[in-house]
Amino acid sequence: MVSFNILIAVLPLATAMPSLVTSSLEERACVPPSNCGAPIDVCEFCCASTVVPNSALCHSHGESCPGGTAYHCDSEH
């Protein structure tokens, strides 16, 4: 009887919880440039200092890498 009362008390909280199947986090789209080097981190590429990456999603946060500039090539700015 006590466990039934606990179940009745907790049931509204369980129905108000968000589903675990859908995530509220959006997956970032990584579009690597074809004119830069290999990835140095997750969706981060090192481009020579004279090269501008040819991917529309690439942007720099002012970080440097050996021989150039690090660019993040995902949809998050």
Backbone as XML, in Angstrom:
<?xml version="1.0"?>
<chain id="A" units="angstrom">
  <residue number="1" name="MET">
    <atom name="N" x="0.817" y="-1.192" z="0.000"/>
    <atom name="CA" x="0.000" y="0.000" z="0.000"/>
    <atom name="C" x="0.864" y="1.262" z="0.000"/>
  </residue>
  <residue number="2" name="VAL">
    <atom name="N" x="1.968" y="1.225" z="0.771"/>
    <atom name="CA" x="2.856" y="2.387" z="0.819"/>
    <atom name="C" x="3.519" y="2.606" z="-0.538"/>
  </residue>
  <residue number="3" name="SER">
    <atom name="N" x="3.947" y="1.516" z="-1.197"/>
    <atom name="CA" x="4.592" y="1.665" z="-2.500"/>
    <atom name="C" x="3.606" y="2.203" z="-3.542"/>
  </residue>
  <residue number="4" name="PHE">
    <atom name="N" x="2.342" y="1.830" z="-3.425"/>
    <atom name="CA" x="1.330" y="2.360" z="-4.337"/>
    <atom name="C" x="1.157" y="3.864" z="-4.145"/>
  </residue>
  <residue number="5" name="ASN">
    <atom name="N" x="1.188" y="4.315" z="-2.901"/>
    <atom name="CA" x="1.071" y="5.750" z="-2.618"/>
    <atom name="C" x="2.284" y="6.514" z="-3.147"/>
  </residue>
  <residue number="6" name="ILE">
    <atom name="N" x="3.457" y="5.918" z="-3.034"/>
    <atom name="CA" x="4.670" y="6.548" z="-3.579"/>
    <atom name="C" x="4.571" y="6.628" z="-5.097"/>
  </residue>
  <residue number="7" name="LEU">
    <atom name="N" x="4.093" y="5.557" z="-5.717"/>
    <atom name="CA" x="3.927" y="5.546" z="-7.170"/>
    <atom name="C" x="2.954" y="6.634" z="-7.612"/>
  </residue>
  <residue number="8" name="ILE">
    <atom name="N" x="1.866" y="6.771" z="-6.926"/>
    <atom name="CA" x="0.882" y="7.805" z="-7.254"/>
    <atom name="C" x="1.486" y="9.201" z="-7.071"/>
  </residue>
  <residue number="9" name="ALA">
    <atom name="N" x="2.356" y="9.375" z="-6.085"/>
    <atom name="CA" x="2.977" y="10.676" z="-5.839"/>
    <atom name="C" x="4.025" y="11.010" z="-6.894"/>
  </residue>
  <residue number="10" name="VAL">
    <atom name="N" x="4.725" y="10.008" z="-7.414"/>
    <atom name="CA" x="5.826" y="10.227" z="-8.362"/>
    <atom name="C" x="5.338" y="10.237" z="-9.807"/>
  </residue>
  <residue number="11" name="LEU">
    <atom name="N" x="4.230" y="9.633" z="-10.090"/>
    <atom name="CA" x="3.736" y="9.510" z="-11.460"/>
    <atom name="C" x="3.582" y="10.848" z="-12.186"/>
  </residue>
  <residue number="12" name="PRO">
    <atom name="N" x="3.029" y="11.891" z="-11.587"/>
    <atom name="CA" x="2.949" y="13.178" z="-12.308"/>
    <atom name="C" x="4.322" y="13.752" z="-12.660"/>
  </residue>
  <residue number="13" name="LEU">
    <atom name="N" x="5.315" y="13.503" z="-11.829"/>
    <atom name="CA" x="6.664" y="13.983" z="-12.141"/>
    <atom name="C" x="7.246" y="13.236" z="-13.328"/>
  </residue>
  <residue number="14" name="ALA">
    <atom name="N" x="6.984" y="11.950" z="-13.412"/>
    <atom name="CA" x="7.512" y="11.148" z="-14.512"/>
    <atom name="C" x="6.891" y="11.554" z="-15.839"/>
  </residue>
  <residue number="15" name="THR">
    <atom name="N" x="5.637" y="11.899" z="-15.847"/>
    <atom name="CA" x="5.000" y="12.306" z="-17.099"/>
    <atom name="C" x="5.415" y="13.713" z="-17.510"/>
  </residue>
  <residue number="16" name="ALA">
    <atom name="N" x="5.862" y="14.517" z="-16.574"/>
    <atom name="CA" x="6.294" y="15.876" z="-16.889"/>
    <atom name="C" x="7.736" y="15.923" z="-17.367"/>
  </residue>
  <residue number="17" name="MET">
    <atom name="N" x="8.487" y="14.851" z="-17.189"/>
    <atom name="CA" x="9.890" y="14.810" z="-17.598"/>
    <atom name="C" x="9.980" y="14.764" z="-19.122"/>
  </residue>
  <residue number="18" name="PRO">
    <atom name="N" x="10.982" y="15.383" z="-19.710"/>
    <atom name="CA" x="11.147" y="15.301" z="-21.165"/>
    <atom name="C" x="11.576" y="13.900" z="-21.575"/>
  </residue>
  <residue number="19" name="SER">
    <atom name="N" x="11.259" y="13.545" z="-22.768"/>
    <atom name="CA" x="11.615" y="12.234" z="-23.284"/>
    <atom name="C" x="13.116" y="12.151" z="-23.501"/>
  </residue>
  <residue number="20" name="LEU">
    <atom name="N" x="13.692" y="11.000" z="-23.227"/>
    <atom name="CA" x="15.122" y="10.804" z="-23.433"/>
    <atom name="C" x="15.442" y="10.468" z="-24.882"/>
  </residue>
  <residue number="21" name="VAL">
    <atom name="N" x="14.425" y="10.137" z="-25.674"/>
    <atom name="CA" x="14.643" y="9.758" z="-27.059"/>
    <atom name="C" x="15.069" y="10.957" z="-27.888"/>
  </residue>
  <residue number="22" name="THR">
    <atom name="N" x="14.430" y="12.080" z="-27.726"/>
    <atom name="CA" x="14.804" y="13.276" z="-28.468"/>
    <atom name="C" x="15.752" y="14.114" z="-27.627"/>
  </residue>
  <residue number="23" name="SER">
    <atom name="N" x="16.760" y="14.607" z="-28.240"/>
    <atom name="CA" x="17.750" y="15.412" z="-27.540"/>
    <atom name="C" x="17.491" y="16.885" z="-27.804"/>
  </residue>
  <residue number="24" name="SER">
    <atom name="N" x="17.650" y="17.697" z="-26.775"/>
    <atom name="CA" x="17.479" y="19.132" z="-26.958"/>
    <atom name="C" x="18.729" y="19.765" z="-27.558"/>
  </residue>
  <residue number="25" name="LEU">
    <atom name="N" x="19.812" y="19.006" z="-27.626"/>
    <atom name="CA" x="21.048" y="19.509" z="-28.220"/>
    <atom name="C" x="21.029" y="19.256" z="-29.718"/>
  </residue>
  <residue number="26" name="GLU">
    <atom name="N" x="21.385" y="20.264" z="-30.476"/>
    <atom name="CA" x="21.446" y="20.104" z="-31.915"/>
    <atom name="C" x="22.818" y="19.579" z="-32.298"/>
  </residue>
  <residue number="27" name="GLU">
    <atom name="N" x="22.827" y="18.686" z="-33.253"/>
    <atom name="CA" x="24.097" y="18.177" z="-33.736"/>
    <atom name="C" x="24.698" y="19.212" z="-34.681"/>
  </residue>
  <residue number="28" name="ARG">
    <atom name="N" x="25.971" y="19.504" z="-34.475"/>
    <atom name="CA" x="26.623" y="20.497" z="-35.318"/>
    <atom name="C" x="27.045" y="19.846" z="-36.630"/>
  </residue>
  <residue number="29" name="ALA">
    <atom name="N" x="26.862" y="20.573" z="-37.710"/>
    <atom name="CA" x="27.257" y="20.083" z="-39.022"/>
    <atom name="C" x="28.679" y="20.530" z="-39.302"/>
  </residue>
  <residue number="30" name="CYS">
    <atom name="N" x="29.543" y="19.577" z="-39.557"/>
    <atom name="CA" x="30.940" y="19.881" z="-39.862"/>
    <atom name="C" x="31.148" y="19.751" z="-41.365"/>
  </residue>
  <residue number="31" name="VAL">
    <atom name="N" x="31.551" y="20.839" z="-42.000"/>
    <atom name="CA" x="31.850" y="20.833" z="-43.428"/>
    <atom name="C" x="33.321" y="21.185" z="-43.583"/>
  </residue>
  <residue number="32" name="PRO">
    <atom name="N" x="34.188" y="20.174" z="-43.740"/>
    <atom name="CA" x="35.623" y="20.442" z="-43.806"/>
    <atom name="C" x="36.012" y="21.150" z="-45.102"/>
  </residue>
  <residue number="33" name="PRO">
    <atom name="N" x="36.981" y="22.051" z="-45.033"/>
    <atom name="CA" x="37.468" y="22.707" z="-46.248"/>
    <atom name="C" x="38.386" y="21.757" z="-47.013"/>
  </residue>
  <residue number="34" name="SER">
    <atom name="N" x="38.420" y="21.905" z="-48.315"/>
    <atom name="CA" x="39.286" y="21.035" z="-49.117"/>
    <atom name="C" x="40.657" y="21.662" z="-49.362"/>
  </residue>
  <residue number="35" name="ASN">
    <atom name="N" x="40.849" y="22.906" z="-48.932"/>
    <atom name="CA" x="42.130" y="23.568" z="-49.195"/>
    <atom name="C" x="42.951" y="23.794" z="-47.925"/>
  </residue>
  <residue number="36" name="CYS">
    <atom name="N" x="42.661" y="23.052" z="-46.850"/>
    <atom name="CA" x="43.435" y="23.146" z="-45.605"/>
    <atom name="C" x="43.961" y="21.768" z="-45.236"/>
  </residue>
  <residue number="37" name="GLY">
    <atom name="N" x="44.720" y="21.722" z="-44.171"/>
    <atom name="CA" x="45.310" y="20.466" z="-43.739"/>
    <atom name="C" x="44.314" y="19.552" z="-43.040"/>
  </residue>
  <residue number="38" name="ALA">
    <atom name="N" x="44.864" y="18.494" z="-42.467"/>
    <atom name="CA" x="44.059" y="17.501" z="-41.753"/>
    <atom name="C" x="43.466" y="18.118" z="-40.485"/>
  </residue>
  <residue number="39" name="PRO">
    <atom name="N" x="42.416" y="17.518" z="-39.947"/>
    <atom name="CA" x="41.817" y="18.045" z="-38.711"/>
    <atom name="C" x="42.809" y="18.018" z="-37.550"/>
  </residue>
  <residue number="40" name="ILE">
    <atom name="N" x="42.799" y="19.084" z="-36.740"/>
    <atom name="CA" x="43.658" y="19.133" z="-35.559"/>
    <atom name="C" x="42.844" y="18.921" z="-34.292"/>
  </residue>
  <residue number="41" name="ASP">
    <atom name="N" x="41.536" y="18.981" z="-34.414"/>
    <atom name="CA" x="40.617" y="18.739" z="-33.300"/>
    <atom name="C" x="39.261" y="18.419" z="-33.923"/>
  </residue>
  <residue number="42" name="VAL">
    <atom name="N" x="38.243" y="18.325" z="-33.121"/>
    <atom name="CA" x="36.914" y="18.025" z="-33.644"/>
    <atom name="C" x="36.442" y="19.186" z="-34.517"/>
  </residue>
  <residue number="43" name="CYS">
    <atom name="N" x="36.373" y="18.954" z="-35.808"/>
    <atom name="CA" x="35.925" y="19.941" z="-36.793"/>
    <atom name="C" x="36.749" y="21.229" z="-36.738"/>
  </residue>
  <residue number="44" name="GLU">
    <atom name="N" x="38.030" y="21.105" z="-36.445"/>
    <atom name="CA" x="38.948" y="22.247" z="-36.416"/>
    <atom name="C" x="40.121" y="21.920" z="-37.333"/>
  </residue>
  <residue number="45" name="PHE">
    <atom name="N" x="40.447" y="22.841" z="-38.216"/>
    <atom name="CA" x="41.461" y="22.609" z="-39.231"/>
    <atom name="C" x="42.508" y="23.707" z="-39.193"/>
  </residue>
  <residue number="46" name="CYS">
    <atom name="N" x="43.747" y="23.348" z="-39.546"/>
    <atom name="CA" x="44.837" y="24.310" z="-39.608"/>
    <atom name="C" x="45.048" y="24.693" z="-41.067"/>
  </residue>
  <residue number="47" name="CYS">
    <atom name="N" x="44.864" y="25.966" z="-41.365"/>
    <atom name="CA" x="45.067" y="26.475" z="-42.720"/>
    <atom name="C" x="46.305" y="27.363" z="-42.722"/>
  </residue>
  <residue number="48" name="ALA">
    <atom name="N" x="47.044" y="27.323" z="-43.816"/>
    <atom name="CA" x="48.221" y="28.180" z="-43.946"/>
    <atom name="C" x="47.804" y="29.635" z="-43.769"/>
  </residue>
  <residue number="49" name="SER">
    <atom name="N" x="48.729" y="30.455" z="-43.326"/>
    <atom name="CA" x="48.402" y="31.847" z="-42.998"/>
    <atom name="C" x="47.892" y="32.636" z="-44.200"/>
  </residue>
  <residue number="50" name="THR">
    <atom name="N" x="48.214" y="32.205" z="-45.408"/>
    <atom name="CA" x="47.760" y="32.914" z="-46.611"/>
    <atom name="C" x="46.500" y="32.296" z="-47.219"/>
  </residue>
  <residue number="51" name="VAL">
    <atom name="N" x="45.981" y="31.237" z="-46.605"/>
    <atom name="CA" x="44.831" y="30.515" z="-47.163"/>
    <atom name="C" x="43.569" y="30.834" z="-46.372"/>
  </residue>
  <residue number="52" name="VAL">
    <atom name="N" x="42.499" y="31.104" z="-47.099"/>
    <atom name="CA" x="41.175" y="31.256" z="-46.491"/>
    <atom name="C" x="40.417" y="29.973" z="-46.813"/>
  </residue>
  <residue number="53" name="PRO">
    <atom name="N" x="39.875" y="29.274" z="-45.813"/>
    <atom name="CA" x="39.189" y="28.009" z="-46.090"/>
    <atom name="C" x="37.990" y="28.203" z="-47.015"/>
  </residue>
  <residue number="54" name="ASN">
    <atom name="N" x="37.781" y="27.210" z="-47.890"/>
    <atom name="CA" x="36.714" y="27.331" z="-48.880"/>
    <atom name="C" x="35.389" y="26.722" z="-48.413"/>
  </residue>
  <residue number="55" name="SER">
    <atom name="N" x="35.230" y="26.474" z="-47.131"/>
    <atom name="CA" x="33.967" y="25.996" z="-46.582"/>
    <atom name="C" x="33.210" y="27.183" z="-45.989"/>
  </residue>
  <residue number="56" name="ALA">
    <atom name="N" x="31.936" y="27.294" z="-46.309"/>
    <atom name="CA" x="31.141" y="28.438" z="-45.848"/>
    <atom name="C" x="30.969" y="28.461" z="-44.338"/>
  </residue>
  <residue number="57" name="LEU">
    <atom name="N" x="31.111" y="27.319" z="-43.670"/>
    <atom name="CA" x="30.904" y="27.259" z="-42.228"/>
    <atom name="C" x="32.169" y="27.521" z="-41.420"/>
  </residue>
  <residue number="58" name="CYS">
    <atom name="N" x="33.309" y="27.688" z="-42.067"/>
    <atom name="CA" x="34.572" y="27.891" z="-41.344"/>
    <atom name="C" x="34.671" y="29.310" z="-40.802"/>
  </residue>
  <residue number="59" name="HIS">
    <atom name="N" x="35.161" y="29.405" z="-39.579"/>
    <atom name="CA" x="35.395" y="30.701" z="-38.945"/>
    <atom name="C" x="36.551" y="30.552" z="-37.971"/>
  </residue>
  <residue number="60" name="SER">
    <atom name="N" x="37.235" y="31.630" z="-37.728"/>
    <atom name="CA" x="38.394" y="31.618" z="-36.840"/>
    <atom name="C" x="38.069" y="32.347" z="-35.551"/>
  </residue>
  <residue number="61" name="HIS">
    <atom name="N" x="38.633" y="31.846" z="-34.467"/>
    <atom name="CA" x="38.524" y="32.516" z="-33.174"/>
    <atom name="C" x="39.857" y="33.166" z="-32.811"/>
  </residue>
  <residue number="62" name="GLY">
    <atom name="N" x="40.723" y="33.329" z="-33.800"/>
    <atom name="CA" x="42.015" y="33.966" z="-33.574"/>
    <atom name="C" x="43.080" y="33.035" z="-33.025"/>
  </residue>
  <residue number="63" name="GLU">
    <atom name="N" x="42.836" y="31.735" z="-33.030"/>
    <atom name="CA" x="43.811" y="30.772" z="-32.528"/>
    <atom name="C" x="44.810" y="30.445" z="-33.626"/>
  </residue>
  <residue number="64" name="SER">
    <atom name="N" x="46.044" y="30.241" z="-33.235"/>
    <atom name="CA" x="47.061" y="29.879" z="-34.215"/>
    <atom name="C" x="47.391" y="28.399" z="-34.090"/>
  </residue>
  <residue number="65" name="CYS">
    <atom name="N" x="47.920" y="27.858" z="-35.156"/>
    <atom name="CA" x="48.387" y="26.474" z="-35.184"/>
    <atom name="C" x="49.727" y="26.486" z="-35.909"/>
  </residue>
  <residue number="66" name="PRO">
    <atom name="N" x="50.487" y="25.405" z="-35.870"/>
    <atom name="CA" x="51.796" y="25.404" z="-36.537"/>
    <atom name="C" x="51.679" y="25.751" z="-38.025"/>
  </residue>
  <residue number="67" name="GLY">
    <atom name="N" x="52.191" y="26.889" z="-38.404"/>
    <atom name="CA" x="52.209" y="27.301" z="-39.800"/>
    <atom name="C" x="50.963" y="28.016" z="-40.284"/>
  </residue>
  <residue number="68" name="GLY">
    <atom name="N" x="50.070" y="28.395" z="-39.388"/>
    <atom name="CA" x="48.874" y="29.066" z="-39.881"/>
    <atom name="C" x="47.870" y="29.416" z="-38.810"/>
  </residue>
  <residue number="69" name="THR">
    <atom name="N" x="46.604" y="29.380" z="-39.213"/>
    <atom name="CA" x="45.498" y="29.761" z="-38.339"/>
    <atom name="C" x="44.533" y="28.595" z="-38.204"/>
  </residue>
  <residue number="70" name="ALA">
    <atom name="N" x="44.019" y="28.398" z="-36.993"/>
    <atom name="CA" x="43.040" y="27.337" z="-36.754"/>
    <atom name="C" x="41.647" y="27.853" z="-37.085"/>
  </residue>
  <residue number="71" name="TYR">
    <atom name="N" x="40.906" y="27.077" z="-37.852"/>
    <atom name="CA" x="39.538" y="27.417" z="-38.232"/>
    <atom name="C" x="38.584" y="26.339" z="-37.733"/>
  </residue>
  <residue number="72" name="HIS">
    <atom name="N" x="37.481" y="26.767" z="-37.172"/>
    <atom name="CA" x="36.403" y="25.862" z="-36.773"/>
    <atom name="C" x="35.423" y="25.824" z="-37.936"/>
  </residue>
  <residue number="73" name="CYS">
    <atom name="N" x="35.080" y="24.639" z="-38.388"/>
    <atom name="CA" x="34.241" y="24.519" z="-39.588"/>
    <atom name="C" x="32.917" y="23.843" z="-39.271"/>
  </residue>
  <residue number="74" name="ASP">
    <atom name="N" x="32.237" y="24.361" z="-38.276"/>
    <atom name="CA" x="30.925" y="23.848" z="-37.924"/>
    <atom name="C" x="29.922" y="24.990" z="-37.952"/>
  </residue>
  <residue number="75" name="SER">
    <atom name="N" x="28.691" y="24.699" z="-37.661"/>
    <atom name="CA" x="27.651" y="25.716" z="-37.775"/>
    <atom name="C" x="27.558" y="26.624" z="-36.564"/>
  </residue>
  <residue number="76" name="GLU">
    <atom name="N" x="28.378" y="26.398" z="-35.553"/>
    <atom name="CA" x="28.339" y="27.223" z="-34.347"/>
    <atom name="C" x="29.404" y="28.315" z="-34.440"/>
  </residue>
  <residue number="77" name="HIS">
    <atom name="N" x="29.025" y="29.546" z="-34.235"/>
    <atom name="CA" x="30.002" y="30.647" z="-34.315"/>
    <atom name="C" x="30.412" y="31.063" z="-32.970"/>
  </residue>
</chain>
